[in-house]
Amino acid sequence: MKQSMKYIILVLVVEALGVVIFLLARPSNRSWDTQRVSEPQVREENAKVIISNSMSLKHATQSKHSAFVVTNQTFGSTVVQKYVAKSFVPTEISTNQYINTRQSDMLLPIMHAVSNAVLSVDRILKSKNYKNVEQFNRTIWLESVDKAESTVWRISPTWRIAQGETNAVVGSINATVYSDENLTQVDPSRSYQVVLFPETGALRDFCWSDKHELLRVEPQGKSHSGYENYSKHLGGEIWLQIEWDGIGNLVSSNVYNWAVRGRVIDHSSK
Amino acid sequence: MVDLVLSNCASGVTLTNCDRDGVAVNVTNTLYMAENTNGTATMTIQPDWAPTNVPPELIHWEILNLDNSPAANWSCQKDAYSNGIAAVAWTNTGASVTRQFKVRAWYDCDRDNHFYPGGLEPARIAYVTVLKVESIEPDPMTYLMEIDDGDGDPKTRVFVVPISSDYPAEAVHVRAKILPNLTESQVPSGFGLIGGNGSERLSRTVERSSESESGKTVFTFFCGNVDSGLKTTVYVYDAKIGLYADGQIDPVGHSWAKIMMDYDSKQLISPIYQNYLTEIGFFPTNTAPWLGEDGILAGTSVPGDVRLDNAAFGSHFATGQKEYPIWFIPLRNALPQIHQMKTNPPDYNLFDFNCTDFAIMLGQLVGINTMDPAGISTPQAYASWLNSN
């Protein structure tokens, strides 16, 4: 049942008050650092530093953002610890265990991109060369402009529920690559997104912005050693899809027409 | 005359005393021959009786097609005699048919006449039948449906069925339909289904009673070491939508959804849409003003922003939540719409279309109706609704 209108208005007033307080506090937290990142992001020797089993996502400095205090709550069956009173942002991302590009040479461009992202983000976080963007509600992301590489990095922290840590680790990285120095023309074929598992920091998803290649990683489960799914757009609705298991064995390789794949075959009409 | 029990996949025989010049033959093994494969299969023919110490090179074999009009797609040829076994290559590119072959053997007594000649019995007649595997498919059952697998190969088929909340859950029964219509016991050893639960040659099962039994099961039909070429995959899918609301009012609440699917069944979702199998939340764009006449709080519609993964809920956690099983087809139909909203977000309006309205709408897209979205939908009301319904 919905609440009465009176209650809704009361709630909205309280919400509005909270937002106003939130907005008033925000300007002091915005610290645009215009320091440029000048060094190339990727070294060839790091090319194999890619899909990490455990990208160590270290944390965390307490930001100035005053956020919220919450008493014990439940999330599913997990009892969340007493909520941290402040929000955090990651201070570094680093890799300490690697998987070489054993699956296929066709993954090399993705490997290079992920490696580039990890190295760049680690440097950005350590140098605090970013701006905080406080968002509606409790979503935070960090942005950093690398004019030398014509790239805008967006780093989205994530929340490790079990540890009760808020925004302390890197959850995803968006690299928006521009084709001009003035950062006006986005190049979607070189822009990409990297999503990491919050608990381990290992790569979960990769996709180029124009979706010409995607990689999805399934961690080891009870009955399997994990999987890596690679999809390459061949044009139209046609995709090459390759799957390896967690130890690099080829599981399947198929070309699918997604214009028809998944469509119900109605035998009753025959 | 000896019948061969055979297949496309074909079968084996036992021939004795089919000698000429004193060699008996014993065709004991099964000949495997896949239908329409253009491949060759090997039948071994072993001397059942022959004088000892006959050099292998003196043994001769003859395999003759006795059909009046031998089909071009049938042939057989002698291969090397080795270690007492003559390997004969058979080629079949035809459909399910029965063919007659004459098999006989002799040894060359002209070159070594201290071997005494045997009687001149007529050659044995063998029948070779191609066993055709017509289909591998599950029995019809509630919620089970066949979908196009998109690979353009009619020999590969895909069926989907949800996991069941019933106990005991009805299992999926998968059967191979073959020609000729042999019974389970008539199917030659070494022939039969591969995959699923059970050891029967013509039928297997897939369980679907719990989340741990979600995933795909692949069925093939093998004739010895020859694959019939048919492949049927049954996906027992576990698809759910979770609806969540943070009903706290300090500072603001939030509602969002999470679409979940088991790993294997994600293979049935286009790569373009797989990244929507995650948390999905709706916000006003970060540049929209909150205050003023044109602000969000004044009820002005501002550009919206659909966010995924952690960004869908930030550091909110649910004070109200509920998960619902969803069906494959509504999910498949919903994902392009979600993609459309991600790429071209609707306007956010605090009163008419806010994060809670969006979460309610996501549920509706996959066939789950929750709170009535009429009026102003708040996370507080939604959290209460999810916990109490």
Contacts between the chains, C-beta under 8 A, distances in Angstrom:
chain1	res1	chain2	res2	distance
A	1	B	381	7.9
A	1	B	384	7.7
A	1	B	385	7.2
A	2	B	371	7.0
A	2	B	372	6.9
A	2	B	375	6.4
A	2	B	377	7.7
A	2	B	381	4.9
A	2	B	385	7.7
A	3	B	378	6.9
A	3	B	380	6.7
A	3	B	381	4.9
A	3	B	384	7.8
A	5	B	375	7.7
A	5	B	376	8.0
A	8	B	375	7.9
A	8	B	376	5.3
A	8	B	378	6.0
A	8	B	381	7.6
A	11	B	249	5.8
A	11	B	378	5.8
A	11	B	380	5.8
A	12	B	297	8.0
A	12	B	350	7.8
A	12	B	376	7.7
A	12	B	378	7.8
A	14	B	249	4.9
A	14	B	250	7.9
A	15	B	249	5.9
A	15	B	251	7.1
A	15	B	252	4.8
A	15	B	253	7.4
A	16	B	297	5.2
A	18	B	249	7.2
A	18	B	250	6.2
A	18	B	251	3.0
A	18	B	252	5.7
A	19	B	251	6.3
A	19	B	252	6.2
A	19	B	290	5.6
A	19	B	297	7.2
A	20	B	290	7.7
A	20	B	291	7.2
A	21	B	251	7.0
A	22	B	251	5.4
A	23	B	290	6.1
A	23	B	291	7.4
A	67	B	315	7.4
A	68	B	248	8.0
A	68	B	250	6.2
A	68	B	251	6.6
A	68	B	315	7.9
A	69	B	250	7.9
A	70	B	248	6.8
A	70	B	317	8.0
A	73	B	317	5.9
A	73	B	319	6.5
A	75	B	317	4.7
A	75	B	318	6.0
A	76	B	318	7.9
A	76	B	321	7.3
A	80	B	317	6.1
A	87	B	315	6.8
A	133	B	286	6.4
A	135	B	283	6.9
A	135	B	286	5.3
A	135	B	314	7.3
A	136	B	252	7.6
A	136	B	283	5.0
A	136	B	284	5.9
A	136	B	286	7.0
A	137	B	252	5.7
A	137	B	254	4.9
A	137	B	283	7.0
A	137	B	314	5.5
A	137	B	316	6.4
A	138	B	254	7.7
A	138	B	314	3.7
A	138	B	315	4.1
A	138	B	316	5.7
A	139	B	283	7.2
A	139	B	307	7.0
A	139	B	311	5.5
A	139	B	313	7.9
A	139	B	314	3.6
A	139	B	315	7.8
A	140	B	314	7.0
A	141	B	311	7.2
A	156	B	309	7.7
A	156	B	310	6.4
A	156	B	311	5.5
A	157	B	310	7.7
A	158	B	309	7.7
A	158	B	310	4.1
A	159	B	310	6.2
A	159	B	314	7.7
A	159	B	315	5.3
A	161	B	317	7.6
A	166	B	315	4.4
A	167	B	314	7.9
A	167	B	315	6.2
A	171	B	309	6.6
A	171	B	310	4.5
A	171	B	311	7.9
A	172	B	309	6.2
A	172	B	310	7.2
A	172	B	311	7.5
A	195	B	309	6.2
A	198	B	310	7.2
A	205	B	275	6.3
A	207	B	275	6.9
A	211	B	271	7.3
A	211	B	272	6.1
A	214	B	271	5.0
A	214	B	274	7.6
A	216	B	266	7.9
A	216	B	274	6.5
A	218	B	263	5.2
A	221	B	263	7.5
A	222	B	212	7.6
A	227	B	263	7.0
A	229	B	267	7.8
A	231	B	271	3.8
A	233	B	271	7.8
A	237	B	270	7.9
A	239	B	270	7.7
A	239	B	271	5.7
A	241	B	267	7.7
A	241	B	271	7.1
A	254	B	151	5.8
A	255	B	151	6.8
A	256	B	149	7.6
A	256	B	150	4.2
A	256	B	151	5.9
A	257	B	150	4.6
A	257	B	151	7.5
A	257	B	152	6.7
A	258	B	150	6.2
A	258	B	270	4.5
A	258	B	271	7.8
A	258	B	272	7.6
A	259	B	150	7.7
A	260	B	148	4.5
A	260	B	150	5.1
A	261	B	147	7.6
A	261	B	148	5.8
A	261	B	149	6.1
A	261	B	150	2.6
A	261	B	151	7.8
A	261	B	268	7.3
A	261	B	270	7.5
A	262	B	147	5.4
A	262	B	148	6.8
A	262	B	150	7.1
A	262	B	268	5.3
A	262	B	269	7.4
A	262	B	270	7.5
A	262	B	328	8.0
A	262	B	332	5.3
A	263	B	147	6.2
A	263	B	148	4.5
A	264	B	145	5.5
A	264	B	146	7.3
A	264	B	147	5.6
A	264	B	148	7.9
A	264	B	329	6.3
A	265	B	145	7.7
A	265	B	146	4.4
A	265	B	147	6.3
A	265	B	148	5.9
A	267	B	146	6.9
